[in-house]
Amino acid sequence: MHDDPLEWLIREGRLSRRELLARGGQLIGLAFLATTPGCVASAFRRATIPRWAGNPFTLGVASGDPTPDGVVLWTRLAPDPLNGGGMGPDPVRVQWEVAADPQFARVVQRGDALAVAELAHSVHVEVEGLQPGRDYWYRFTAGDASTEVARTRTAPAAGAAVDRMRFAFVSCQNYQQGYYTAYRHLAGEEIDLVVHLGDYIYESGVSTDTPRKHEGPEVATLDAYRNRYARYKTDADLQAAHRAAPFVVTWDDHEVANNYAGVHDARGTDPAAFLRRRAAAYQAYYEHMPLRRAFMPRGPDLRLYRRFEYGTLLGLNVLDTRQYRTDQPCDDGTKPACPGMFDPDAQILGAAQERWLLDGLPRSGTTWNVLANQVPFVPTQRRVRGEAVYSMDKWDGYAVQQRRVAAA
């Protein structure tokens, strides 16, 4: 089984058909494959199988978005992780295996994937044909290097009578502010799923009074975002958590910029310039997360909201409260109520995502519906010098949509 690089390299103008032919078919897109049989095999023949001076799998592995019959497997080749990855321009052939036991005595699937420079030599393998509701183990190999063995788990069969499910949620993992001992603990738990609610990275520059440091100033370019993800993913406890269970991920603001809202950042940057930054951030996010090809970015756009079901027990509705929101009312911040809070056109989800959510909730056949949501949902009033104040960056700043969702 081959997993080819992705159609958006051609569709987004990052690679033309002429360039593809000039490079000897090394990079293949799905749209091109449809009219060019045999190019996948040609690309794999031309891909390099290197011998490594050091470990190319410095960022570990991950799995995610489990379904009853499959899961996404992720890794990235990065022998020099904090300096762009240390890979050249050539694609590299990567092998993957999935087994029914941690010793790999019973391998159930294996295949090849191409790691290409245009995706920072990341690999996203969509495994299908697995059994529902059971553990599997996986690993990657490239040349003479292999990853550690990791565990994943498929979702139960659709409509299965499930009476128990264990999941953890995590968020706001600011590398500079402390160590990931919570992840070390999580890695020792036997859980079905980890739900990451955003702020996987922080974009800020170097702090002067924190136990760990970011490299360089605030990130805003694709190369800088890639290096920032690499810094976070080199943490051993975070890697252990990814090896322990599949993740379902969504983002909040710091994957791009603090408190951004749609096309607006908190500094008043020209929206066209900010969208260029958002495009770089979204690409780096995809490159470092166990996401399916369907969620690949198209420039500054990436549809991330989606739904998972665990039998009849739980429906997980994964939200995106950043990409589609209107600008925060009353100039952001925490302040007294203002008319903008009650504007019926103010959106934290966007109209299309709200319709998707409100259409799906009543149709769910599960006992519980969970919102994988980034910011506090319930009204949260504080008092400052006797006056009621609200955080305009949270759902409170979008009170009409907040009420519609609460009533669903």
Secondary structure, 3 states (H helix, E strand, C coil): CEECCCCHHHHCCCCCHHHHHHCCCCCCCHHHHCCCCCHHHHHHHHCECCCCCCCCCCCCEEEEEEECCEEEEEEECCCECCCCECCCCCCEEEEEEEECCCCCCCEEEEEEEEECHHHCCEEEEEECCCCCCCEEEEEEEECCEECCCEEEECCCCCCCCCCCCCEEEECCCCHHHCCCHHHHHHHCCCCCEEEECCCCCCCCCCCCCCCCCCCCCCCCCHHHHHHHHHHHHCCHHHHHHHHHCCEEECCCCCCCCCCCECCECCCCCCHHHHHHHHHHHHHHHHHHCCCCHHHCCECCECCCCEEEEECCCEEEEECCCCCCCCCCHHHCCEECCCHHHHCCCCCCCCHHHHHHHHHHHHHCCCCEEEEECCCCCCCCCEEECCEEEEECCCHHHHHHHHHHHHHC
